[in-house]
Amino acid sequence: MTPTIKDVAAHAGFSIATVSRAINAPHTVNPITLDKVRQSIDALNFRPSPLGRQLRGERTRLIGVVLPTLANPVFAECLQGIDDLASAQGYRLMLMTTQYDVDRERHAIETLREHRVEGLILTVADADTHPLLDQLDRDGLLYVLMHNDTVRRPSVSVDNRLAAYDGVRRLIAHGHRRILMLAGSFAASDRARQRHLGYTQAMQQAGLTPAPALEVDFNAEELAPSVLAHLTHGANRPTALFCSNDLLAMVVMRGLRRARLSIPQDMSILGFDGLAMGELLSPALASICAPNREIGCAAWQRLLARIGGAREDRGFAATSLALTLPHSVREGATITALASQVDLDRASPAYGLAAPAATEKPFA
């Protein structure tokens, strides 16, 4: 049975009114009393109902935002889209970052709940199987996901699988056969897993054998020597790299230059995100573009709609949970066609030997 404020009061030995003040106006409660109430709340795993507070008119107009990092401009662009609209409508944002760590995700969500946020906008490691999101659903705290590509929960994203498929097809069209995908940890990013599925399908439909993704540290500013050696040594090294985000592509470009490889003459590179700064690089980064600021704006609009009018059914209908925004592929100078047919014929079995199929199946 879910504990109530009455249970907390009985456990702590205080009145319901005292417990209510400790939750909603802790500055008015004696520190010793406040500590005892908090101990009882923790012991009973009591969660004040955000819906109940709203029905009583106790509005904080505070929205929690949980992002993996601000070091990646993708999330900064999303945050800017949220903040522009939230501030104009009288809401405040409380931001926490997780560094792609599941334990930090838990801490962030619990901390924001303690601050009585009216809703959450999040990017999490795995949207489909996330116990904390299940708990939010049970408790009625409204949220919307950004970039998490899922049909099970309220979300705003591009179709990560289709976007990657389109990008890798572009590499194949330039004559590349030995295409390797670099990604952060799949355990920390369901987006990366979806993008690898798109890579795999593009390779298979071209008659090529996809390689396992090379997983690297999302937070690293340099490629590990072993990773760099894998990319640059051997006669059958890849001729093109598909990086699961633009920031990783930039790290890869720096590593390849230090290894005295030329881009794109020695290796073509395709990123994912469409960061504007990628066009300032030399050579300009080719990228699969997501409308990051628009994703933030749309996530805010969906959350506000849920807060304002979705209390009775506790969310959107199942058919409208996921909002998918369009992507595009930005041509850049980091991709070039292979110089000759000789390059195509030297493909390793690890990356496939067959030429592209004459008739390609539609994406499925």
Buried (B, 14 or more C-beta within 10 A) or exposed (E): EEBEBEBBBBBBEBEEEBBBBBBBEEEEBEEEBBEBBBEBBEEBEBBBBBBEBBEEEEEBEBBBBBBBBEBBBBBBBBBBBBBEBBEEEEBEBBBBBBEBBBEBBBEBBEBBBEEBBBBBBBBBBBBEEBEBBEBBBEBBBBBBBBBBBBEBBBBBBBBBBBBBBBBBBBBBEBBBBBBBBBBBEBEBBBBBBBBBBBBBBBBBBBBBBBBEBBBBBBBEEEBEEEBBEBBBEEEEBBBBBBBBBBBBBBBBBEBBEEBEBEBBEBBBBBBBBBBEEBBEBEBBBBBBBBBBBBBBBBBBBBBBBBBEEBBEEEBBEEEEBBBBBEBBBBEBBBBBEBEEEEBBEBBBEEBBBEEBEEEEEEBE
